[in-house]
């Protein structure tokens, strides 16, 4: 049995991971720590485990931890967990800045612990089908990919006054909160981009962080990839679009805005040139984001890796790579210019 714990219920994904741990016969869900004792106690009662106020005591009692704190707390909690030899699952993004991401990598290496980054899009079968089609060459030369990812939580007072809207705790607004999902998805499909041009706005909600953002990435060879993200989507349809010289893909139902309005689909549509009349071929696949257990997959795959003794499917380089894309986008928006990712990766 792998003894696991959740560190902080600041992020609501902690509930999904707790459900996965509690239901897994390979896991002994040993406890929850939270710097908000009332929140931690309530979570422990809900998920059938114990609240442990002493972080060090809990770390001594477990083999692995899942960290769902405010983003700015990731580094501190990971360093503490690594010192105790705990395997670590970390909520996205890996950190609020690249300096913290590098410190996390140093701590993981120094103590030789297992680290997994949370990016649940990678575990949705519908996204693997997209990756298969892209890698098959059926779309020809791909020139444009667009990912719109977001929700309507900005309309809720509790969200607007929470830590997500505090740059000291979150590292930024919607671009780092939701856009990092899209950044990892594009990086997973197409590799590291070359540069980015971006713009952000906080005009709608007038918060100290962005509520709307668009980042346009460029790849060597000509591919353009766009991330559009926001906290104010009342409803939405297509979440992913990919356009190539021989075909196109459109996908719905993979962010909160499109999941709640599309219903039963169709979700994945593919059009390939030369296959008859120009029309969409509708896939019968339904995204896991619609069917359920989407965020649970992070915890399940984390346990899989620990049980098998295999490398986690998403690691430090993935966490840092997606964060670097977002940090570069913020820099582009701030400075009003194109930013080269290699310079951002190297911290210049």
Beta strands, then each sheet from edge to edge (+ up, - down):
strand 1: 2-7
strand 2: 27-33
strand 3: 64-67
strand 4: 87-90
strand 5: 115-117
strand 6: 142-150
strand 7: 195-201
strand 8: 212-218
strand 9: 224-230
strand 10: 238-244
strand 11: 247-252
strand 12: 268-272
strand 13: 281-282
strand 14: 339-340
sheet 1: 2+ 1+ 3+ 4+ 5+
sheet 2: 13+ 12- 11+ 10- 6+ 9+ 8- 7+ 14-
end
